[in-house]
């Protein structure tokens, strides 16, 4: 079981990162691994024993579902700023039916990320209660995916690749080996993470905030915090491309890729560490809370 998990995980880590859907595979691996390190016993031993499987399942919503369940595409984001709320973190509907109604009324895509967090949290509680350990590991991995998405700023905004702010975007499709160059969304969450993975993991010092009594509310805390960083991220990309004279001509990017990546890392490295730390802490809080709830 563990060997199979290891092989699959290795194969998946070789795949091209999946843009627009998630932290790349590296991001989800990092968050899952760091969250395991924050667990108390006996959960720590159980999850440590299944580390490779947890990591594998944490990427399944991008690698497998993307192909098999394209209708789940809107589980990976929520457009907090698309509906005219003065304070979306406070005012956005917490109940999914109310949010659906809002999306229909405004005729806008909204996303269901916080409710995907809740779905897998509830499922994990149930699997723990039934002492269904393989099911618990599978759902804990799925939960990891959506917990981590909540801390990626570009997963909470309608301007998710800077298309409304004039950030440079190239027409590269998913099959293209250079797709991580495409836009700031994927340049940040996949390109930058992969390039600096070792350093990021060394620098990260995640911590738990505490027990989560309401996973939707917990998710909204992360989401509104993410929203506060959207501007900083888009601005950094813009400053770097402008300073280097990178424009809509893709050749101009290719020739300056190294300089772009270094400069972006300079500006956003700390933010990246902070977002991944927050994701790991949130995930560990969810796992522990589900465990405690199952014991009731
Ligand atoms: Zn995703």
Boltz pocket constraint, residues with backbone or C-beta under 6 A from the ligand:
constraints:
  - pocket:
      binder: B
      contacts: [[A, 21], [A, 22], [A, 23], [A, 61], [A, 62], [A, 76], [A, 145], [A, 149]]
      max_distance: 6.0
